[in-house]
Amino acid sequence: MLAFGMAAGSCLPAARVRESFVDGPRILAVTAEPPEASPGEEVAYQALVVTPAGTVTETPVAWEFCVAPTSMTETAGVTEACLGQGLVPIGVGVGAVLGTTPLDACSAFGPDAPPGIAPRRQGDSTGGFFQPIRLGALQLVAVGLERIRCGLVNAPADAQLEFADRYVANMNPKQRPLVVRVAGAALELGAVPAGASLELEVGWDASEAEGYVSYEPHLQRVIVRREALVVAWFITGGELPVDVTGRAEDDLETTARTLWRAPAVPGVVHLWTVLRDSRGGSSAAAYELLVVPP
């Protein structure tokens, strides 16, 4: 599930630093467990809320389902109503909050439509549909997308049966611990030389890029695909010119890397990595890097 953070009631300035640079309170990500749910299924939601001082763990987060449906020609996502109207409370809490996926999610945001009404909504590139969720914390507002399990769109009966029989719901990908290297040599997180150019790497087991079945309309049949995996990088200091890296679904490598130039002034830098798969699953990790004199 993806989340998009914004300051409530604010506008973006004409010039802004990269999204990966955390210079104020932010909602960086939302995770759901499970990351894909059928209508009526209970899900645990948790937000990654941060400030330049690190991860925020004691601030309550308010959660709401967006229930104002998208139009039948929209693929998925967020209506303007999610920012202030058409909301049903889920709960307020620190840590994970439980909610039950709305029973009408597949009709409000998925492919279901009354008989005879066309066109039906189309899914994303993986065939997925998403229930929007609004959350708020630290005077911030974000909207996350929970993948909902719905039936196929305009598929023949045999393909619908095959898809229902073979499809396995998504699971959140797990990431290995961060590796930091300088000149190819691994480095302790508590001993980062000031001003150094470093390589950051996050890996995962090969099984985290899950295989799944997808209906391809142009082929008129169900095929097997493999998830793509990407890492979003967030930092409180130094320079991070490339902040999203990963692997396409046909790339069998199990790492994502980026380059980071450490600050010239010694001190503590906070780093967050958010690993996402192409079906909406995610996991987040937080690190504290100590920059020391070279």
C-alpha positions as CSV (number, residue, x, y, z in Angstrom):
1,M,0.0,0.0,0.0
2,L,1.3,3.4,-0.9
3,A,0.9,6.6,1.0
4,F,1.2,10.2,-0.1
5,G,2.1,12.6,2.7
6,M,1.2,16.3,2.6
7,A,0.9,19.1,5.1
8,A,-2.8,19.8,5.8
9,G,-3.9,23.0,4.2
10,S,-0.5,23.8,2.7
11,C,0.8,24.4,-0.8
12,L,4.2,23.2,-2.2
13,P,6.7,26.0,-2.7
14,A,8.0,26.8,-6.1
15,A,11.3,25.1,-5.4
16,R,11.7,22.1,-3.1
17,V,14.3,19.6,-2.1
18,R,14.0,16.0,-3.2
19,E,11.1,14.0,-1.7
20,S,13.7,11.7,-0.1
21,F,15.1,14.4,2.1
22,V,13.2,14.5,5.5
23,D,13.4,18.1,6.7
24,G,10.1,18.1,8.7
25,P,7.3,15.8,9.8
26,R,6.4,13.2,7.2
27,I,4.2,10.2,6.7
28,L,6.5,8.0,4.5
29,A,4.5,4.8,4.1
30,V,1.6,2.7,5.2
31,T,1.7,-1.1,5.6
32,A,-1.3,-3.4,5.7
33,E,-1.3,-7.0,7.1
34,P,-2.4,-8.7,5.0
35,P,-1.6,-6.4,2.1
36,E,-4.4,-7.8,0.0
37,A,-7.9,-8.5,1.4
38,S,-11.3,-9.5,0.3
39,P,-14.3,-7.4,1.2
40,G,-15.2,-8.1,4.8
41,E,-11.7,-9.2,5.8
42,E,-10.0,-7.7,8.8
43,V,-6.7,-5.9,8.1
44,A,-4.1,-4.3,10.5
45,Y,-2.9,-0.9,9.3
46,Q,0.3,0.8,10.4
47,A,1.9,4.1,9.3
48,L,5.6,5.1,9.2
49,V,5.6,8.6,10.7
50,V,9.0,10.4,10.9
51,T,10.6,13.7,11.7
52,P,14.2,14.8,11.3
53,A,14.8,13.5,14.8
54,G,13.8,9.9,13.8
55,T,10.8,7.6,13.7
56,V,7.8,8.8,15.7
57,T,6.4,5.9,17.8
58,E,4.1,7.5,20.4
59,T,1.9,9.8,18.3
60,P,-1.7,8.4,17.6
61,V,-2.8,8.1,14.0
62,A,-6.4,8.6,12.9
63,W,-7.6,6.2,10.2
64,E,-10.7,6.4,8.0
65,F,-12.0,4.5,4.9
66,C,-12.8,6.6,1.9
67,V,-16.2,5.4,0.7
68,A,-17.1,7.9,-2.0
69,P,-16.7,5.7,-5.1
70,T,-14.6,6.5,-8.1
71,S,-16.3,6.8,-11.5
72,M,-16.6,3.7,-13.7
73,T,-13.9,5.1,-16.0
74,E,-11.3,5.7,-13.3
75,T,-8.9,2.8,-12.8
76,A,-8.4,3.0,-9.1
77,G,-7.2,5.5,-6.5
78,V,-8.4,8.6,-4.7
79,T,-11.3,10.9,-5.2
80,E,-11.3,14.5,-3.8
81,A,-13.8,13.3,-1.3
82,C,-11.0,11.4,0.5
83,L,-9.5,14.6,1.6
84,G,-12.5,15.7,3.6
85,Q,-15.8,14.0,2.9
86,G,-17.1,10.5,2.2
87,L,-15.2,9.0,5.1
88,V,-16.0,6.2,7.6
89,P,-13.9,6.1,10.8
90,I,-11.6,3.0,11.3
91,G,-10.0,4.0,14.6
92,V,-7.3,6.1,16.3
93,G,-4.3,4.5,17.9
94,V,-0.5,4.2,18.3
95,G,0.9,1.3,16.3
96,A,-1.3,-1.0,14.3
97,V,-5.1,-0.3,14.0
98,L,-7.5,-3.0,12.9
99,G,-10.2,-2.3,10.3
100,T,-12.6,-4.4,8.3
101,T,-12.4,-3.9,4.5
102,P,-15.8,-2.5,3.4
103,L,-18.2,-5.0,2.0
104,D,-18.9,-2.8,-1.1
105,A,-15.2,-2.1,-1.9
106,C,-15.3,-4.0,-5.2
107,S,-18.3,-2.0,-6.4
108,A,-17.1,1.4,-5.1
109,F,-13.5,1.0,-6.3
110,G,-13.3,-2.3,-8.2
111,P,-14.8,-3.9,-11.3
112,D,-18.2,-4.8,-10.0
113,A,-21.1,-2.9,-11.6
114,P,-24.8,-3.3,-11.9
115,P,-25.8,-5.6,-14.7
116,G,-25.8,-3.9,-18.1
117,I,-23.7,-1.0,-17.0
118,A,-20.4,-0.4,-19.0
119,P,-17.6,0.3,-19.0
120,R,-16.4,-1.5,-15.9
121,R,-13.3,-0.2,-14.1
122,Q,-10.0,-1.5,-15.3
123,G,-7.3,-2.6,-12.8
124,D,-3.7,-1.4,-12.6
125,S,-0.9,-3.0,-14.5
126,T,-1.1,-6.1,-12.3
127,G,-4.9,-6.3,-12.4
128,G,-5.3,-4.8,-9.0
129,F,-8.0,-2.6,-7.4
130,F,-7.5,-0.5,-4.3
131,Q,-9.6,0.8,-1.4
132,P,-8.4,4.3,-0.4
133,I,-7.7,5.0,3.3
134,R,-7.2,8.4,4.8
135,L,-4.9,8.9,7.8
136,G,-3.7,11.8,9.8
137,A,-1.0,12.5,12.3
138,L,1.1,15.5,13.4
139,Q,-1.2,17.8,11.4
140,L,-0.4,15.8,8.3
141,V,-2.8,14.0,6.0
142,A,-2.0,11.1,3.8
143,V,-4.0,8.6,1.6
144,G,-3.0,5.0,1.3
145,L,-4.3,2.3,-1.0
146,E,-5.2,-1.1,0.2
147,R,-5.3,-3.8,-2.5
148,I,-8.7,-5.5,-2.6
149,R,-9.4,-8.9,-4.0
150,C,-12.1,-8.7,-6.7
151,G,-13.2,-10.8,-9.6
152,L,-11.9,-10.4,-13.2
153,V,-13.1,-7.8,-15.6
154,N,-14.8,-8.9,-18.8
155,A,-13.1,-12.3,-18.8
156,P,-14.7,-15.5,-20.2
157,A,-16.1,-18.0,-17.7
158,D,-13.2,-20.5,-18.0
159,A,-10.6,-17.8,-17.4
160,Q,-12.6,-16.6,-14.3
161,L,-12.6,-20.1,-12.9
162,E,-8.9,-20.7,-13.6
163,F,-8.0,-17.3,-12.1
164,A,-10.0,-18.0,-8.9
165,D,-8.5,-21.4,-8.5
166,R,-4.9,-20.4,-9.1
167,Y,-4.6,-16.9,-7.6
168,V,-2.7,-16.6,-4.3
169,A,-3.2,-13.3,-2.4
170,N,-0.1,-11.1,-2.0
171,M,2.2,-11.1,1.0
172,N,4.3,-8.2,2.3
173,P,8.0,-8.5,1.1
174,K,10.6,-8.7,3.8
175,Q,13.9,-6.8,3.4
176,R,17.4,-7.8,4.6
177,P,19.3,-5.3,6.8
178,L,21.0,-2.3,5.2
179,V,24.5,-2.7,3.9
180,V,26.7,0.4,3.6
181,R,30.0,0.3,1.6
182,V,32.8,2.7,0.9
183,A,35.1,1.9,-2.0
184,G,33.5,-1.6,-2.1
185,A,34.2,-2.4,1.6
186,A,31.4,-2.9,4.1
187,L,31.2,-0.2,6.7
188,E,29.8,-0.1,10.3
189,L,26.7,2.2,10.6
190,G,28.3,3.9,13.6
191,A,31.4,4.9,11.7
192,V,30.5,6.7,8.5
193,P,33.3,9.1,7.4
194,A,32.1,12.7,6.9
195,G,31.8,13.7,3.3
196,A,32.4,10.2,2.0
197,S,30.7,8.8,-1.1
198,L,29.0,5.5,-0.1
199,E,26.9,2.8,-1.6
200,L,23.7,1.8,0.2
201,E,22.2,-1.6,-0.5
202,V,19.0,-3.4,0.6
203,G,18.4,-7.0,-0.4
204,W,15.6,-9.6,-0.2
205,D,15.3,-13.4,-0.6
206,A,14.4,-14.5,-4.1
207,S,11.0,-15.8,-2.9
208,E,9.9,-12.2,-1.9
209,A,9.4,-11.5,-5.7
210,E,6.3,-13.6,-5.7
211,G,4.8,-15.3,-8.7
212,Y,1.1,-14.7,-9.4
213,V,-1.5,-15.3,-12.1
214,S,-2.8,-12.4,-14.1
215,Y,-5.5,-12.3,-16.8
216,E,-4.3,-10.8,-20.0
217,P,-7.2,-9.4,-22.1
218,H,-5.3,-9.2,-25.4
219,L,-4.3,-12.9,-25.0
220,Q,-7.7,-13.9,-23.6
221,R,-6.0,-16.2,-21.0
222,V,-4.5,-16.4,-17.6
223,I,-0.7,-16.2,-17.4
224,V,2.0,-16.3,-14.7
225,R,3.9,-13.2,-13.8
226,R,6.5,-12.2,-11.2
227,E,6.4,-9.2,-9.0
228,A,8.7,-6.2,-9.4
229,L,10.4,-4.8,-6.3
230,V,11.5,-1.3,-5.6
231,V,13.1,0.5,-2.6
232,A,12.3,4.1,-1.7
233,W,15.1,5.8,0.2
234,F,14.6,8.6,2.7
235,I,17.4,10.4,4.6
236,T,17.8,13.4,7.0
237,G,21.3,14.4,5.9
238,G,23.7,14.3,3.0
239,E,23.0,14.0,-0.7
240,L,20.9,11.2,-2.2
241,P,20.6,11.9,-5.9
242,V,18.6,8.7,-6.8
243,D,16.0,7.9,-4.2
244,V,14.0,5.1,-5.8
245,T,15.8,2.0,-7.1
246,G,14.7,-1.6,-7.7
247,R,14.2,-4.6,-10.0
248,A,11.7,-5.1,-12.8
249,E,9.6,-8.3,-12.9
250,D,12.0,-9.9,-15.4
251,D,15.1,-9.0,-13.3
252,L,16.2,-11.9,-11.0
253,E,18.7,-9.8,-9.0
254,T,17.8,-9.5,-5.3
255,T,19.2,-6.2,-4.3
256,A,18.5,-2.5,-4.8
257,R,21.3,0.0,-4.5
258,T,21.8,3.8,-4.5
259,L,24.7,6.2,-3.8
260,W,24.8,8.6,-0.8
261,R,27.3,11.4,0.0
262,A,27.5,11.7,3.8
263,P,27.3,15.2,5.3
264,A,30.5,17.1,5.7
265,V,29.7,17.8,9.4
266,P,29.7,14.8,11.9
267,G,26.5,13.9,13.6
268,V,23.5,11.5,13.5
269,V,21.7,10.9,10.2
270,H,18.4,8.9,10.1
271,L,17.7,6.7,7.1
272,W,14.5,4.8,6.2
273,T,14.0,2.2,3.5
274,V,10.5,1.2,2.1
275,L,10.5,-1.9,0.0
276,R,7.4,-2.3,-2.2
277,D,6.2,-4.9,-4.5
278,S,4.1,-4.3,-7.6
279,R,1.0,-5.7,-6.1
280,G,0.9,-3.2,-3.2
281,G,2.8,-5.0,-0.5
282,S,5.4,-3.2,1.5
283,S,7.8,-3.2,4.5
284,A,9.8,-0.4,6.1
285,A,13.0,-0.3,8.1
286,A,14.7,2.5,10.0
287,Y,18.4,3.1,10.6
288,E,20.6,5.5,12.5
289,L,23.9,6.4,10.9
290,L,26.7,8.1,12.9
291,V,28.8,10.4,10.7
292,V,32.3,10.8,12.2
293,P,35.3,12.9,11.3
294,P,37.2,11.4,8.3
